[in-house]
Amino acid sequence: MSTSNLTGAEIILKALADQGVEVVFGYPGGAVLPIYDAFFQQNQIKHILVRQEGGAVHAAEGYARSTGKVGVVLVTSGPGATNAVTGLTDALMDSIPIICLTGQVPTHLIGNDAFQECDTTGITRPCTKHNYLVKDVEDLSRVMHEAFHVARSGRPGPVVIDLPKDVCMAETTYTPMEKINLSKYQPRVKGDLDKIKAAVEMIASAKKPIFYGGGGIINSGPGASQLMTEFVNLTGYPCTLTLMGLGAVPASNKQFLGMLGMHGTYEANNAMHDCDVMIAVGSRFDDRITGRLDAFAPNAKKIHIDIDPSSINKNVKVDIPIIGDIAHVLEDMIKVWKSTQVKPDAAALKQWWSQIAEWRSIDCLKYDQSGDIIKPQHAIQRLYDLTKDQDTYITTEVGQHQMWAAQYYRFEKPNRWMTSGGLGTMGYGLPSAMGVQVAHPDKLVVDISGEASFLMNMQELSTISQYNLPVKCFILNNFYMGMVRQWQELLHGKRYSESYMESLPDFVKLAETFGMVGLRVTSVDDLDDLIKEMISIDRPVIADVQVDQKENCYPMIPSGAAHNEMLLGPDDKADNPVSEEGMVLV
Amino acid sequence: MNKDEPINSHTMSVLVDNEPGVLARVVGLFSGRGYNIESLTVAEVSDENNLSRITIVTSGTEMIIEQIKAQLGRLVPIHRVSDLTLEGPHVDRELALVKVGCTGDQRVESLRIADIFRARVVDSTNESFVFEIVGDTGKLDAFIDLMRPLGLKDISRTGVAAIARGTASL
């Protein structure tokens, strides 16, 4: 392509190529036809045709989360853009870098209520990190490159570029990335060294310390996870991870206490409650983590490392905030730790570890797999046992199965775990798995799903089939919206209002209509065979794993309770029934 | 978090790119996150760099004010956020146009008060005046209160513009 005279659509494709984009998830429509025409005339960038725009964004999220690259979406104006809104919000909440190109009616029709017109930048303003409406083709090259820079720098997030059709057809010269001035958005990456030194001193003096790591470590890149593990090992301190942080420290690490939070482990939550120094690394003190705020780690001094200044002191006041990229800050911290030759209080730590061992001995994740009915925990345990020897990527939907996956599937590496944490989007897992599989065609990709979530985006089975993406859908089918049912059981007098689904599809036949393989298991004795068969098939599979309908997800911090007020199982009743304040919490 | 923390009013100056939608971003941030806007003004201040200056008067606990600044700071078109209330002495001014409908003694009284407040008459009919008054918010409030019994008809206020005292610039 000559750089002298390109159409807007060609500039878009050229900018994508220059940004190293390999694949775009999209769905055509009137307003983006010029861009699709440009797609047709090139071979460099692959296009995956989804079945609904929401699927495109989740697929791009899965792609981005599993590779660390920016995920790219292309949708048309109006309904194309509005369908993308859930995915954009999901990406914003979980800090996933996404570029979403949306078609728009030609500039002279904007504001006229034209066919398939909507105020895309208005609608997406609160659910993107930034957005652009390109009204002049002369701005297009700059906006394209700036958008990628914004999406991936600092705290990553989704960026929308709204592209009127006439702008895509107008011609101008292309400006390459190197000639664009990106200086106006340069988030701080290096942490303040004085604060790092003060933090190291505080960490070294701890008697009951804990590392509390989150998704920011994953976003900072695989190097950050290595440094995190190195620092955890160096200190010998216990470490817990949030839902979004799983994999940042290997689950097999002896200092790892499991996930914390509402369905976190007994040892992780109690250690958080009792600690005297908390080192929050790329985590954001979300309400699922803290439980009742006024009882959150009441005796702890808190250090908080985060790239986003607005995460600091948002929910919990901290003693030492360090703003910077996790990898940079941890690198400096380790250097300071080594050079000052700190000597942690061995006696106190020994006592702390023996307290933790006591909590661990409760074995809070135990469950009773007796009888023929498959316990959902057991299904995930077996899935883990039978897939742990290969490099497996797991996505999930949202609900009980998601929490069980987080509890029983053990992640050794970052970027292997894709879940909708902040927004809690049912229907995330299937399209996300699709995106992961596109990025890693030879790897095992499993969507651990619930039957209700699965139905929310199952149109994407058609996409999976078209590209023969060997995604494995591992559906824990309990015929209920399990988490809704659990809350109704615990908080609403077992009045199971609208949480049971009649007329579910026959998942085996469903698989067959899409040209996939369908499997079903109802007896625990056949579970292993099903899993082995599923992973041995080099094609997409839907596995209908029919599990105990009444099983609840434990341990659990009831709404409005503190970390040390966990329910361990169905026989464990809270001392105080859930407070009125707790009832209003989600 | 202590629920009894004091709520204070803060005046912030925000330097932004003068581009479409930037004000919507700021206003949307405040409404979306439940912050107060007591006053908001915006105008271009640098043609060559294409910059506008927004002055916001808001209120909240210390933690909320800190959040507001951090949230504003991470909007891409925002260059600088300055909390004038915290950063030392500053001047804040507002302009109001105040219409008073009155005749006879009340006309004389309204002119007398306007003189005390150094308000100027910018329009006059046999039954009305429009006064222009400049000052801080408290002064304008006081003037308006005094005009109320004299036949206050209409008020248009610009909202607060503020700037730091001394040599410091945004």
HADDOCK unambig.tbl for C-alpha pairs under 7 A between the chains (distance, minus, plus):
assign (segid A and resid 125 and name CA) (segid B and resid 25 and name CA) 6.90 0.50 0.50
assign (segid A and resid 130 and name CA) (segid B and resid 76 and name CA) 6.68 0.50 0.50
assign (segid A and resid 185 and name CA) (segid B and resid 76 and name CA) 6.43 0.50 0.50
assign (segid A and resid 294 and name CA) (segid B and resid 1 and name CA) 6.57 0.50 0.50
assign (segid A and resid 309 and name CA) (segid B and resid 70 and name CA) 5.75 0.50 0.50
assign (segid A and resid 310 and name CA) (segid B and resid 67 and name CA) 5.92 0.50 0.50
assign (segid A and resid 310 and name CA) (segid B and resid 70 and name CA) 4.59 0.50 0.50
assign (segid A and resid 310 and name CA) (segid B and resid 71 and name CA) 5.51 0.50 0.50
assign (segid A and resid 313 and name CA) (segid B and resid 63 and name CA) 6.89 0.50 0.50
assign (segid A and resid 314 and name CA) (segid B and resid 67 and name CA) 6.33 0.50 0.50
